[in-house]
Amino acid sequence: MLALDLFVLHREAKEISLREASLSSVFWIILGLAFGGFVWVWAGPTTAGEYFAGYIIEKALSIDNIFVFALIFSYFAVPLRYQYRVLFWGVVGALFMRAIFILMGAQLLENFHWMIYVFGIFLIYTGIRMARHRDDKRVHPERNPISKLARRALPVTSDYRGQKFVVREGERLMATPLLAVLITVETTDVIFAVDSIPAIFAITKNTFVVWTSNSFAILGLRALYFMLAGLMKRFVYLNIGLSVILVFVGVKFIISDLVGEVPIWISLPFIAAVVAVSILACLWRTRGQEREAMPGTS
């Protein structure tokens, strides 16, 4: 589906309309939920509930991540028609990196039982920090060390060369600013994964469920970005909702070893309710606000 998306539907650079982004986002959400139905038939309602809980957590965290991507595109002044290509390869890199993170997390939990408390405390700390620093953008593109290293290792063209990441000028191979943007997006996603992967492991230790719920949420990230990036300032309470969820799953992680697992029929409705209430509160609080211009447009 990624190959179909890149090589057929979006071969040429173009601006993504709100209508196209909305339809694509709905498609990916339906696909993610349908896969949850497959998990239900294949592995039963408990495993399916764990998948849905993980999917909702990752989807909610991805809404928060969209603001950071918008900040990166704005800092590098990326034209709107090139942003989709950057996000596509960002998703491919995220799927690869998160697979590694998930395997590492599974091995740590299997071989070191005390990691349950480390993950739990980390999630509680992250949730409290998120609630206390609601205006912290948490990323500074100009300070990204990997991007700085890449700029030193490769000569960079002075302007964008279409949607190419690397071009050859004479006998020299040169990076374009779009490569610096991609590197910044990829390294920033690693920071996001540090929050999201432990959160889903608090729901289930099944690595298949962890990876698939993560993957289906990430696959819809590009469409969600183009649908919501201009509305991000309306999500004024989202960090509060996310902090509640992270603290909840952190506590769940810790008490699972002390008093037993919290049933998924408690976790799933709670997580879904917190996300729904947070988003509805945001929309109610900011009703009447006009949609802002997308990053990269005038």
C-alpha positions as CSV (number, residue, x, y, z in Angstrom):
1,M,0.0,0.0,0.0
2,L,2.9,2.3,0.6
3,A,4.3,1.5,-2.8
4,L,1.0,2.2,-4.4
5,D,0.8,5.5,-2.5
6,L,4.3,6.6,-3.6
7,F,4.7,5.3,-7.1
8,V,1.1,5.5,-8.4
9,L,-1.0,8.0,-6.5
10,H,1.6,10.6,-5.7
11,R,4.4,10.2,-8.3
12,E,4.5,13.9,-8.9
13,A,4.9,16.6,-6.2
14,K,1.6,18.3,-5.5
15,E,-0.3,20.1,-2.8
16,I,-2.7,17.9,-0.8
17,S,-6.1,19.4,-0.5
18,L,-8.1,19.3,2.7
19,R,-10.7,17.0,1.0
20,E,-8.1,14.6,-0.2
21,A,-6.4,14.6,3.2
22,S,-9.7,14.0,5.0
23,L,-10.7,11.1,2.7
24,S,-7.2,9.5,3.0
25,S,-7.3,9.9,6.8
26,V,-10.8,8.2,7.0
27,F,-9.5,5.4,4.7
28,W,-6.5,4.7,7.0
29,I,-8.6,4.8,10.1
30,I,-11.1,2.4,8.6
31,L,-8.2,0.1,7.6
32,G,-6.7,0.3,11.1
33,L,-10.1,-0.6,12.7
34,A,-10.7,-3.3,10.2
35,F,-7.4,-4.9,11.1
36,G,-8.5,-4.8,14.7
37,G,-11.6,-6.8,13.6
38,F,-9.2,-9.3,12.0
39,V,-7.3,-9.6,15.3
40,W,-10.6,-10.2,17.1
41,V,-11.5,-13.1,14.8
42,W,-7.9,-14.5,14.8
43,A,-6.9,-14.0,18.5
44,G,-10.1,-13.2,20.5
45,P,-11.6,-10.1,22.1
46,T,-8.9,-9.6,24.7
47,T,-6.1,-9.3,22.2
48,A,-8.3,-7.2,19.9
49,G,-9.0,-4.9,22.8
50,E,-5.3,-4.5,23.4
51,Y,-4.8,-3.7,19.8
52,F,-7.5,-1.0,19.8
53,A,-6.1,0.5,23.0
54,G,-2.6,0.7,21.5
55,Y,-4.0,2.1,18.3
56,I,-5.9,4.9,20.2
57,I,-2.9,5.8,22.3
58,E,-0.6,6.1,19.2
59,K,-3.2,7.9,17.2
60,A,-3.7,10.5,20.0
61,L,0.1,10.9,20.4
62,S,0.4,11.4,16.6
63,I,-1.9,14.4,16.8
64,D,0.4,16.0,19.3
65,N,3.4,15.1,17.0
66,I,1.8,16.9,14.0
67,F,2.5,20.3,15.6
68,V,6.2,19.5,15.8
69,F,6.2,18.4,12.1
70,A,4.5,21.7,11.2
71,L,7.2,23.5,13.2
72,I,10.0,21.7,11.3
73,F,8.4,22.5,7.9
74,S,8.0,26.1,8.8
75,Y,11.6,26.4,10.1
76,F,13.0,25.0,6.8
77,A,10.4,26.8,4.7
78,V,9.4,23.6,2.9
79,P,7.0,24.2,0.0
80,L,3.6,22.5,0.7
81,R,3.9,20.3,-2.5
82,Y,7.1,18.7,-1.1
83,Q,5.9,18.0,2.4
84,Y,4.0,14.8,1.5
85,R,7.2,13.2,0.1
86,V,9.1,14.0,3.3
87,L,6.4,12.6,5.4
88,F,6.2,9.4,3.3
89,W,9.8,8.6,3.8
90,G,9.5,9.7,7.4
91,V,6.8,7.0,7.8
92,V,9.0,4.4,6.2
93,G,11.8,5.2,8.5
94,A,9.5,5.3,11.5
95,L,8.2,1.8,10.8
96,F,11.7,0.5,10.6
97,M,13.0,2.3,13.7
98,R,10.0,1.4,15.8
99,A,10.3,-2.3,14.9
100,I,13.8,-2.1,16.4
101,F,12.5,-0.3,19.5
102,I,9.8,-2.8,20.0
103,L,12.1,-5.8,19.7
104,M,14.5,-4.1,22.2
105,G,11.7,-3.3,24.6
106,A,10.4,-6.9,24.4
107,Q,13.8,-8.3,25.1
108,L,14.3,-5.9,28.1
109,L,11.0,-6.8,29.6
110,E,11.6,-10.6,29.1
111,N,15.1,-10.6,30.5
112,F,14.9,-7.9,33.2
113,H,11.8,-8.0,35.2
114,W,12.6,-4.8,37.0
115,M,12.2,-2.9,33.7
116,I,8.5,-3.0,34.4
117,Y,9.1,-0.4,37.1
118,V,11.5,1.6,34.9
119,F,9.0,1.9,32.1
120,G,6.2,2.7,34.5
121,I,8.0,5.4,36.3
122,F,9.2,6.9,33.0
123,L,5.7,7.0,31.7
124,I,4.4,8.7,34.9
125,Y,7.2,11.2,34.7
126,T,6.6,11.9,31.0
127,G,2.9,12.4,31.7
128,I,3.4,14.8,34.5
129,R,6.0,16.7,32.5
130,M,3.7,16.9,29.5
131,A,0.9,18.4,31.7
132,R,3.3,21.0,33.3
133,H,4.9,22.1,30.1
134,R,2.0,22.4,27.7
135,D,3.6,25.2,25.7
136,D,7.0,23.4,25.3
137,K,7.4,22.6,21.7
138,R,10.0,20.0,22.7
139,V,12.0,20.3,19.4
140,H,14.4,22.8,18.0
141,P,15.3,22.0,14.4
142,E,18.3,24.3,14.4
143,R,19.8,22.3,17.3
144,N,19.3,18.8,15.8
145,P,22.8,17.3,16.0
146,I,22.2,14.6,13.3
147,S,21.0,17.3,10.9
148,K,24.1,19.4,11.7
149,L,26.4,16.4,11.2
150,A,24.8,15.7,7.8
151,R,25.3,19.3,6.7
152,R,29.0,19.0,7.5
153,A,29.4,15.6,5.8
154,L,27.6,16.6,2.6
155,P,27.6,19.8,0.7
156,V,24.1,21.2,0.6
157,T,22.5,23.1,-2.3
158,S,21.3,26.6,-1.7
159,D,17.7,25.9,-2.6
160,Y,15.3,23.0,-3.1
161,R,15.6,20.9,-6.3
162,G,12.1,19.7,-6.7
163,Q,11.4,16.7,-4.4
164,K,14.9,15.3,-4.7
165,F,16.9,14.6,-1.6
166,V,20.3,14.3,-3.4
167,V,21.4,15.7,-6.7
168,R,24.6,15.6,-8.8
169,E,26.2,18.8,-9.9
170,G,29.1,18.2,-12.1
171,E,31.2,15.6,-10.4
172,R,29.9,16.4,-6.9
173,L,27.1,14.7,-5.1
174,M,25.1,17.3,-3.1
175,A,22.3,17.0,-0.6
176,T,19.3,19.3,-0.9
177,P,17.7,21.1,2.0
178,L,14.9,18.5,1.8
179,L,17.3,15.8,3.0
180,A,18.1,17.9,6.1
181,V,14.3,18.2,6.7
182,L,13.9,14.4,6.4
183,I,16.8,13.7,8.8
184,T,15.2,16.1,11.3
185,V,11.8,14.5,11.0
186,E,13.3,11.0,11.4
187,T,15.4,11.8,14.5
188,T,12.5,13.7,16.0
189,D,10.3,10.6,15.6
190,V,12.8,8.6,17.7
191,I,12.0,11.0,20.5
192,F,8.3,10.3,20.0
193,A,8.8,6.6,20.0
194,V,10.5,6.8,23.4
195,D,7.0,7.9,24.8
196,S,4.7,5.7,22.7
197,I,6.4,2.3,22.7
198,P,6.5,1.9,26.5
199,A,2.9,3.2,26.7
200,I,1.7,0.4,24.4
201,F,3.8,-2.2,26.3
202,A,1.9,-1.2,29.4
203,I,-1.2,-2.4,27.5
204,T,0.2,-5.7,26.1
205,K,3.4,-7.6,25.9
206,N,2.4,-9.1,22.6
207,T,5.0,-7.7,20.2
208,F,2.7,-8.4,17.2
209,V,0.0,-6.3,18.7
210,V,2.4,-3.5,19.7
211,W,3.9,-3.2,16.3
212,T,0.7,-3.5,14.2
213,S,-1.2,-1.0,16.4
214,N,1.8,1.4,16.1
215,S,2.1,0.8,12.4
216,F,-1.5,1.4,11.4
217,A,-1.6,4.6,13.4
218,I,1.7,5.8,11.8
219,L,0.4,4.9,8.3
220,G,-2.3,7.5,8.6
221,L,0.0,10.2,9.9
222,R,0.6,11.9,6.6
223,A,-3.1,12.3,5.8
224,L,-3.8,13.4,9.4
225,Y,-1.1,16.0,9.2
226,F,-2.6,17.7,6.1
227,M,-6.0,17.5,7.6
228,L,-5.1,18.9,11.1
229,A,-1.9,21.0,10.8
230,G,-3.8,24.2,10.3
231,L,-6.0,23.4,13.3
232,M,-3.3,22.5,15.8
233,K,-3.7,25.7,18.0
234,R,-7.3,24.5,18.7
235,F,-6.0,21.4,20.5
236,V,-5.3,23.4,23.7
237,Y,-6.2,20.6,26.1
238,L,-4.8,17.6,24.2
239,N,-1.6,17.5,26.2
240,I,-3.7,17.2,29.4
241,G,-5.5,14.2,28.0
242,L,-2.3,12.6,26.8
243,S,-0.7,13.2,30.2
244,V,-3.6,11.5,31.9
245,I,-3.2,8.5,29.6
246,L,0.5,8.2,30.1
247,V,0.2,8.4,33.9
248,F,-2.6,5.8,33.7
249,V,-0.6,3.3,31.7
250,G,2.5,4.0,33.8
251,V,0.5,3.1,37.0
252,K,-0.9,0.1,35.1
253,F,2.6,-1.0,34.3
254,I,3.7,-0.9,38.0
255,I,0.6,-2.4,39.6
256,S,0.5,-5.2,37.1
257,D,3.4,-6.7,39.0
258,L,2.0,-6.0,42.4
259,V,-1.8,-6.7,42.3
260,G,-2.3,-8.1,38.8
261,E,-3.1,-6.9,35.3
262,V,-5.8,-4.2,34.8
263,P,-8.4,-5.9,32.5
264,I,-8.5,-4.5,29.0
265,W,-12.3,-3.9,29.3
266,I,-11.3,-1.2,31.9
267,S,-8.3,0.2,30.1
268,L,-9.8,0.5,26.6
269,P,-12.9,2.5,27.5
270,F,-10.9,4.7,29.9
271,I,-8.3,5.6,27.2
272,A,-11.0,6.1,24.5
273,A,-13.0,8.3,26.9
274,V,-10.0,10.5,27.8
275,V,-9.1,11.0,24.2
276,A,-12.7,11.8,23.2
277,V,-13.3,14.2,26.1
278,S,-9.9,16.0,25.4
279,I,-10.7,16.6,21.8
280,L,-14.3,17.6,22.4
281,A,-13.1,20.0,25.1
282,C,-10.5,21.5,22.7
283,L,-13.1,22.0,20.0
284,W,-15.6,23.6,22.4
285,R,-13.0,25.9,24.0
286,T,-11.8,27.2,20.6
287,R,-15.1,27.2,18.7
288,G,-15.3,30.0,16.2
289,Q,-11.6,30.1,15.4
290,E,-10.7,30.2,11.8
291,R,-8.5,27.6,10.2
292,E,-4.9,28.8,9.8
293,A,-2.8,28.6,6.7
294,M,-0.8,25.3,6.2
295,P,2.9,25.5,6.9
296,G,4.8,26.4,3.8
297,T,2.0,28.5,2.2
298,S,1.8,32.2,2.1
